[in-house]
Each structure stands twice: as structure tokens, then as C-alpha cells.
Amino acid sequence: MDVQPLRPGAPGPRQGPRRRDRRGRGRRWDLIPPHLPGHLTRRERFDDLVADAGAALAARFPRRLEHLQVMVEEVPPSDPAPWEEARVLLGRVIPPSREHPARVIVYRRPLQTRCEDENELETLVRQVLAEQIGALLGIAPEDVDPEAWTD
């Protein structure tokens, strides 16, 4: 049976999914199964770390941080705001406005280059989040997350 387009110039019938890739090797599978630690990339592990730390801090102040957005970016912008120093930023807070809720931005690359292992990275992420949320709420960072500064 031959299927024609409904009107002249309209695209033809939709073709089904391809059975093989174009080199004929078949479907490619993950090299590492999902239950092993190496399955996630460094970026995905960092995103999970920031999401967990942000959720824990938002749970400490549920009413004040219910609309807080925690975001991850690779590197800070190269043009700092006029009130910011010309140095590498680890994080930034954007206060709420009518267009968007409060946002905390954490920069992945500057944080990862300063840390030697995962525990050090987790501590630094928690400290940066505590500093930014503290600046947003007008609270000392040590009061936002006291465990981040204990040795």
C-alpha cells in the first residue's frame, strides 16, 4: 500500500525508528551499568551534590526558601557586576523580583579545581551555599549551615 501526502508539498509519511545505526553495528549500550559509581559523569555527580545540599538547607528554612532556585553553571561570567570584585566567583545570589524567585548560582569549575577529593568538594559546596543563602536571608553563614564549618 502506498501512502501519499494529504496535500501537495506536505511531508511524506513518518518513517519508523531505525533498527541499526548508520554504520550497521547495532545499538550501543552504556559501558558502565547504572548501579556502579562510575556511571555518572563528574558534572552529574556535582549537580546531585548541589541539589542535595540545597534541599537540606531549604528544609532548614522551609517558609523563607520555599521558592528558592538553586542552579549550577560551569563558570562565572567574565564581566562582574559593578559592585563585585574582579575575582573568580564560587557562587552568586540573585534576589527575588516580580519576574523570578530568588536564585542561588553555584559555579562548578572553580569549585572543583579548588578541591582534591569528594569530601572537600562537598564541604566547599555547603559553605558556598550557606554564604549565598545567608546573604539572601541576612543571616550569618555559620547559622545557615553550622555543620559546614565544623572540623
Contact map, one row per residue, 1 for C-alpha under 8 A:
1110000000000000000000000000000000000000000000000000000000000000000000000000000000000000000000000000000000000000000000000000000000000000000000000000000
1111000000000000000000000000000000000000000000000000000000000000000000000000000000000000000000000000000000000000000000000000000000000000000000000000000
1111100000011000000000000000000000000000000000000000000000000000000000000000000000000000000000000000000000000000000000000000000000000000000000000000000
0111110000011000000000000000000000000000000000000000000000000000000000000000000000000000000000000000000000000000000000000000000000000000000000000000000
0011111111111000000000000000000000000000000000000000000000000000000000000000000000000000000000000000000000000000000000000000000000000000000000000000000
0001111101000000000000000000000000000000000000000000000000000000000000000000000000000000000000000000000000000000000000000000000000000000000000000000000
0000111111000000000000000000000000000000000000000000000000000000000000000000000000000000000000000000000000000000000000000000000000000000000000000000000
0000111111000000000000000000000000000000000000000000000000000000000000000000000000000000000000000000000000000000000000000000000000000000000000000000000
0000101111100000000000000000000000000000000000000000000000000000000000000000000000000000000000000000000000000000000000000000000000000000000000000000000
0000111111110000000000000000000000000000000000000000000000000000000000000000000000000000000000000000000000000000000000000000000000000000000000000000000
0000100011111000000000000000000000000000000000000000000000000000000000000000000000000000000000000000000000000000000000000000000000000000000000000000000
0011100001111100000000000000000000000000000000000000000000000000000000000000000000000000000000000000000000000000000000000000000000000000000000000000000
0011100000111110000000000000000000000000000000000000000000000000000000000000000000000000000000000000000000000000000000000000000000000000000000000000000
0000000000011111000000000000000000000000000000000000000000000000000000000000000000000000000000000000000000000000000000000000000000000000000000000000000
0000000000001111100000000000000000000000000000000000000000000000000000000000000000000000000000000000000000000000000000000000000000000000000000000000000
0000000000000111110000000000000000000000000000000000000000000000000000000000000000000000000000000000000000000000000000000000000000000000000000000000000
0000000000000011111000000000000000000000000000000000000000000000000000000000000000000000000000000000000000000000000000000000000000000000000000000000000
0000000000000001111110000000000000000000000000000000000000000000000000000000000000000000000000000000000000000000000000000000000000000000000000000000000
0000000000000000111110000100000000000000000000000000000000000000000000000000000000000000000000000000000000000000000000000000000000000000000000000000000
0000000000000000011111111110000000000000000000000000000000000000000000000000000000000000000000000000000000000000000000000000000000000000000000000000000
0000000000000000011111111110000000000000000000000000000000000000000000000000000000000000000000000000000000000000000000000000000000000000000000000000000
0000000000000000000111111000000000000000000000000000000000000000000000000000000000000000000000000000000000000000000000000000000000000000000000000000000
0000000000000000000111111000000000000000000000000000000000000000000000000000000000000000000000000000000000000000000000000000000000000000000000000000000
0000000000000000000111111100000000000000000000000000000000000000000000000000000000000000000000000000000000000000000000000000000000000000000000000000000
0000000000000000000111111111000000000000000000000000000000000000000000000000000000000000000000000000000000000000000000000000000000000000000000000000000
0000000000000000001110011111000000000000000000000000000000000000000000000000000000000000000000000000000000000000000000000000000000000000000000000000000
0000000000000000000110001111100000000000000000000000000000000000000000000000000000000000000000000000000000000000000000000000000000000000000000000000000
0000000000000000000000001111110000000000000000000000000000000000000000000000000000000000000000000000000000000000000000000000000000000000000000000000000
0000000000000000000000000011111000000000000000000000000000000000000000000000000000000000000000000000000000000000000000000000000000000000000000000000000
0000000000000000000000000001111110000000000000000000000000000000000000000000000000000000000000000000000000000000000000000000000000000000000000000000000
0000000000000000000000000000111110000000000000000000000000000000000000000000000000000000000000000000000000000000000000000000000000000000000000000000000
0000000000000000000000000000011111010110000000000000000000000000000000000000000000000000000000000000000000000000000000000000000000000000000000000000000
0000000000000000000000000000011111110010000000000000000000000000000000000000000000000000000000000000000000000000000000000000000000000000000000000000000
0000000000000000000000000000000111111011000000000000000000000000000000000000000000000000000000000000000000000000000000000000000000000000000000000000000
0000000000000000000000000000000011111010000000000000000000000000000000000000000000000000000000000000000000000000000000000000000000000000000000000000000
0000000000000000000000000000000111111110000000000000000000000000000000000000000000000000000000000000000000000000000000000000000000000000000000000000000
0000000000000000000000000000000001111111000000000000000000000000000000000000000000000000000000000000000000000000000000000000000000000000000000000000000
0000000000000000000000000000000100011111100000000000000000000000000000000000000000000000000000000000000000000000000000000000000000000000000000000000000
0000000000000000000000000000000111111111100000000000000000000000000000000000000000000000000000000000000000000000000000000000000000000000000000000000000
0000000000000000000000000000000001001111111110000000000000000000000000000000000000000000000000000000000000000000000000000000000000000000000000000000000
0000000000000000000000000000000000000111111110000000000000000000000000000000000000000000000000000000000000000000000000000000000000000000000000000000000
0000000000000000000000000000000000000001111111000000000000000000000000000000000000000000000000000000000000000000000000000000000000000000000000000000000
0000000000000000000000000000000000000001111111100000000000000000000000000000000000000000000000000000000000010000000000000000000000000000000000000000000
0000000000000000000000000000000000000001111111110000000000000000000000000000000000000000000000000000000000000000000000000000000000000000000000000000000
0000000000000000000000000000000000000001111111111000000000000000000000000000000000000000000000000000000000000000000000000000000000000000000000000000000
0000000000000000000000000000000000000000011111111100000000000000000000000000000000000000000000000000000000010000000000000000000000000000000000000000000
0000000000000000000000000000000000000000001111111110000000000000000000010000000000000000000000000000000000000000000000000000000000000000000000000000000
0000000000000000000000000000000000000000000111111111000000000000000000000000000000000000000000000000000000000000000000000000000000000000000000000000000
0000000000000000000000000000000000000000000011111111100000000000000000000000000000000000000000000000000000000000000000000100100000000000000000000000000
0000000000000000000000000000000000000000000001111111110000000000000001010000000000000000000000000000000000000000000000000000110000000000000000000000000
0000000000000000000000000000000000000000000000111111111000000000000001000000000000000000000000000000000000000000000000000000000000000000000000000000000
0000000000000000000000000000000000000000000000011111111100000000000000000000000000000000000000000000000000000000000000000000000000000000000000000000000
0000000000000000000000000000000000000000000000001111111110000000000000000000000000000000000000000000000000000000000000000000110010000000000000000000000
0000000000000000000000000000000000000000000000000111111111000000000001000000000000000000000000000000000000000000000000000000000010000000000000000000000
0000000000000000000000000000000000000000000000000011111111100000000000000000000000000000000000000000000000000000000000000000000000000000000000000000000
0000000000000000000000000000000000000000000000000001111111110000000000000000000000000000000000000000000000000000000000000000000000000000000000000000000
0000000000000000000000000000000000000000000000000000111111111000000000000000000000000000000000000000000000000000000000000000000001000000000000011000000
0000000000000000000000000000000000000000000000000000011111111100110100000000000000000000000000000000000000000000000000000000000000000000000000000000000
0000000000000000000000000000000000000000000000000000001111111100000000000000000000000000000000000000000000000000000000000000000000000000000000000000000
0000000000000000000000000000000000000000000000000000000111111100000000000000000000000000000000000000000000000000000000000000000000000000000000010000000
0000000000000000000000000000000000000000000000000000000011111111110000000000000000000000000000000000000000000000000000000000000000000000000000000000000
0000000000000000000000000000000000000000000000000000000001111111110000000000000000000000000000000000000000000000000000000000000000000000000000000000000
0000000000000000000000000000000000000000000000000000000000001111110000000000000000000000000000000000000000000000000000000000000000000000000000000000000
0000000000000000000000000000000000000000000000000000000000001111111000000000000000000000000000000000000000000000000000000000000000000000100000000000000
0000000000000000000000000000000000000000000000000000000001001111111100000000000000000000000000000000000000000000000000000000000000000000000000000000000
0000000000000000000000000000000000000000000000000000000001001111111100000000000000000000000000000000000000000000000000000000000000000000000000000000000
0000000000000000000000000000000000000000000000000000000000000001111110000000000000000000000000000000110000000000000000000000000000000000000000000000000
0000000000000000000000000000000000000000000000000000000001000000111111000000000000000000000000000000111100000000000000000000000000000000000000000000000
0000000000000000000000000000000000000000000000000000000000000000001111100000000000000000000000000000111100000000000000000000000000000000000000000000000
0000000000000000000000000000000000000000000000000110010000000000000111110000000000000000000000000000001111000000000000000000000000000000000000000000000
0000000000000000000000000000000000000000000000000000000000000000000011111000000000000000000000000000001111000000000000000000000000000000000000000000000
0000000000000000000000000000000000000000000000100100000000000000000001111100000000000000000000000000000011110000000000000000000000000000000000000000000
0000000000000000000000000000000000000000000000000000000000000000000000111111000000000000000000000000000011110000000000000000000000000000000000000000000
0000000000000000000000000000000000000000000000000000000000000000000000011111000000000000000000000000000000111000000000000000000000000000000000000000000
0000000000000000000000000000000000000000000000000000000000000000000000001111100000000000000000000000000000111100000000000000000000000000000000000000000
0000000000000000000000000000000000000000000000000000000000000000000000001111110000000001110000000000000000100000000000000000000000000000000000000000000
0000000000000000000000000000000000000000000000000000000000000000000000000011111100000000000000000000000000000000000000000000000000000000000000000000000
0000000000000000000000000000000000000000000000000000000000000000000000000001111100000000000000000000000000000000000000000000000000000000000000000000000
0000000000000000000000000000000000000000000000000000000000000000000000000000111110000000000000000000000000000000000000000000000000000000000000000000000
0000000000000000000000000000000000000000000000000000000000000000000000000000111111111100000000000000000000000000000000000000000000000000000000000000000
0000000000000000000000000000000000000000000000000000000000000000000000000000001111110000000000000000000000000000000000000000000000000000000000000000000
0000000000000000000000000000000000000000000000000000000000000000000000000000000111111000000000000000000000000000000000000000000000000000000000000000000
0000000000000000000000000000000000000000000000000000000000000000000000000000000111111000000000000000000000000000000000000000000000000000000000000000000
0000000000000000000000000000000000000000000000000000000000000000000000000000000111111100000000000000000000000000000000000000000000000000000000000000000
0000000000000000000000000000000000000000000000000000000000000000000000000000000101111110000000000000000000000000000000000000000000000000000000000000000
0000000000000000000000000000000000000000000000000000000000000000000000000000000100011111000000000000000000000000000000000000000000000000000000000000000
0000000000000000000000000000000000000000000000000000000000000000000000000000000000001111100000000000000000000000000000000000000000000000000000000000000
0000000000000000000000000000000000000000000000000000000000000000000000000001000000000111110000000000000000000100000000000000000000000000000000000000000
0000000000000000000000000000000000000000000000000000000000000000000000000001000000000011111100000000000000100100000000000000000000000000000000000000000
0000000000000000000000000000000000000000000000000000000000000000000000000001000000000001111100000000000001110110000000000000000100000000000000000000000
0000000000000000000000000000000000000000000000000000000000000000000000000000000000000000111110000000000111100000000000000000000110010000000000000000000
0000000000000000000000000000000000000000000000000000000000000000000000000000000000000000111111000000000111000000000000000000000000010000000000000000000
0000000000000000000000000000000000000000000000000000000000000000000000000000000000000000001111100000011110000000000000000000000000011011000000000000000
0000000000000000000000000000000000000000000000000000000000000000000000000000000000000000000111110000011110000000000000000000000000000000000000000000000
0000000000000000000000000000000000000000000000000000000000000000000000000000000000000000000011111000111000000000000000000000000000000001000000000000000
0000000000000000000000000000000000000000000000000000000000000000000000000000000000000000000001111111111000000000000000000000000000000000000000000000000
0000000000000000000000000000000000000000000000000000000000000000000000000000000000000000000000111111110000000000000000000000000000000000000000000000000
0000000000000000000000000000000000000000000000000000000000000000000000000000000000000000000000011111100000000000000000000000000000000000000000000000000
0000000000000000000000000000000000000000000000000000000000000000000000000000000000000000000000011111100000000000000000000000000000000000000000000000000
0000000000000000000000000000000000000000000000000000000000000000000000000000000000000000000000011111110000000000000000000000000000000000000000000000000
0000000000000000000000000000000000000000000000000000000000000000001110000000000000000000000000111111111000000000000000000000000000000000000000000000000
0000000000000000000000000000000000000000000000000000000000000000001110000000000000000000000011111001111100000000000000000000000000000000000000000000000
0000000000000000000000000000000000000000000000000000000000000000000111100000000000000000000011110000111110000000000000000000000000000000000000000000000
0000000000000000000000000000000000000000000000000000000000000000000111100000000000000000001111000000011111000000000000000000000010011000000000000000000
0000000000000000000000000000000000000000000000000000000000000000000001111000000000000000001111000000001111100000000000000000000000000000000000000000000
0000000000000000000000000000000000000000000000000000000000000000000001111000000000000000011100000000000111110000000000000000100110000000000000000000000
0000000000000000000000000000000000000000000000000000000000000000000000011111000000000000111000000000000011111110000000000000000000000000000000000000000
0000000000000000000000000000000000000000001001000000000000000000000000011110000000000000010000000000000001111111000000000000000000000000000000000000000
0000000000000000000000000000000000000000000000000000000000000000000000000110000000000000000000000000000000111111100000000000000000000000000000000000000
0000000000000000000000000000000000000000000000000000000000000000000000000010000000000001110000000000000000111111110000000000000000000000000000000000000
0000000000000000000000000000000000000000000000000000000000000000000000000000000000000000010000000000000000111111111000001001100000000000000000000000000
0000000000000000000000000000000000000000000000000000000000000000000000000000000000000000000000000000000000011111111100001000000000000000000000000000000
0000000000000000000000000000000000000000000000000000000000000000000000000000000000000000000000000000000000001111111100000000000000000000000000000000000
0000000000000000000000000000000000000000000000000000000000000000000000000000000000000000000000000000000000000111111100000000000000000000000000000000000
0000000000000000000000000000000000000000000000000000000000000000000000000000000000000000000000000000000000000011111111011000000000000000000000000000000
0000000000000000000000000000000000000000000000000000000000000000000000000000000000000000000000000000000000000001111111011000000000000000000000000000000
0000000000000000000000000000000000000000000000000000000000000000000000000000000000000000000000000000000000000000001111111000000000000000000000000000000
0000000000000000000000000000000000000000000000000000000000000000000000000000000000000000000000000000000000000000001111111100000000000000000000000000000
0000000000000000000000000000000000000000000000000000000000000000000000000000000000000000000000000000000000000000000011111110000000000000000000000000000
0000000000000000000000000000000000000000000000000000000000000000000000000000000000000000000000000000000000000000001111111111000000000000000000000000000
0000000000000000000000000000000000000000000000000000000000000000000000000000000000000000000000000000000000000011001111111111100000000000000000000000000
0000000000000000000000000000000000000000000000001000000000000000000000000000000000000000000000000000000000000000000001111111110000000000000000000000000
0000000000000000000000000000000000000000000000000000000000000000000000000000000000000000000000000000000000000000000000111111111000000000000000000001000
0000000000000000000000000000000000000000000000000000000000000000000000000000000000000000000000000000000000000010000000011111111100000000000000000001000
0000000000000000000000000000000000000000000000001100100000000000000000000000000000000000000000000000000001000010000000001111111110000000000000000000000
0000000000000000000000000000000000000000000000000100100000000000000000000000000000000000000000000000000000000000000000000111111111000000000000001001000
0000000000000000000000000000000000000000000000000000000000000000000000000000000000000000000000000000000000000000000000000011111111100000000010001001100
0000000000000000000000000000000000000000000000000000000000000000000000000000000000000000011000000000000001000000000000000001111111110000000000000000000
0000000000000000000000000000000000000000000000000000110000000000000000000000000000000000001000000000000101000000000000000000111111111000000000000000000
0000000000000000000000000000000000000000000000000000000010000000000000000000000000000000000000000000000000000000000000000000011111111100000011011000000
0000000000000000000000000000000000000000000000000000000000000000000000000000000000000000000000000000000000000000000000000000001111111110000110000000000
0000000000000000000000000000000000000000000000000000000000000000000000000000000000000000001110000000000100000000000000000000000111111111000010000000000
0000000000000000000000000000000000000000000000000000000000000000000000000000000000000000000010000000000100000000000000000000000011111111100010010000000
0000000000000000000000000000000000000000000000000000000000000000000000000000000000000000000000000000000000000000000000000000000001111111111110110000000
0000000000000000000000000000000000000000000000000000000000000000000000000000000000000000000010000000000000000000000000000000000000111111111110000000000
0000000000000000000000000000000000000000000000000000000000000000000000000000000000000000000010100000000000000000000000000000000000011111111000000000000
0000000000000000000000000000000000000000000000000000000000000001000000000000000000000000000000000000000000000000000000000000000000001111111000000000000
0000000000000000000000000000000000000000000000000000000000000000000000000000000000000000000000000000000000000000000000000000000000000111111100000000000
0000000000000000000000000000000000000000000000000000000000000000000000000000000000000000000000000000000000000000000000000000000000000111111110110000000
0000000000000000000000000000000000000000000000000000000000000000000000000000000000000000000000000000000000000000000000000000000000100110011111110000000
0000000000000000000000000000000000000000000000000000000000000000000000000000000000000000000000000000000000000000000000000000001001111110001111111100000
0000000000000000000000000000000000000000000000000000000000000000000000000000000000000000000000000000000000000000000000000000000001000000000111111101100
0000000000000000000000000000000000000000000000000000000000000000000000000000000000000000000000000000000000000000000000000000000000000100001111111100000
0000000000000000000000000000000000000000000000000000000010010000000000000000000000000000000000000000000000000000000000000000000001001100001111111100000
0000000000000000000000000000000000000000000000000000000010000000000000000000000000000000000000000000000000000000000000000000011001000000000011111111100
0000000000000000000000000000000000000000000000000000000000000000000000000000000000000000000000000000000000000000000000000000000000000000000011111111110
0000000000000000000000000000000000000000000000000000000000000000000000000000000000000000000000000000000000000000000000000000000000000000000000001111110
0000000000000000000000000000000000000000000000000000000000000000000000000000000000000000000000000000000000000000000000000011011000000000000001001111110
0000000000000000000000000000000000000000000000000000000000000000000000000000000000000000000000000000000000000000000000000000001000000000000001001111111
0000000000000000000000000000000000000000000000000000000000000000000000000000000000000000000000000000000000000000000000000000000000000000000000000111111
0000000000000000000000000000000000000000000000000000000000000000000000000000000000000000000000000000000000000000000000000000000000000000000000000000111
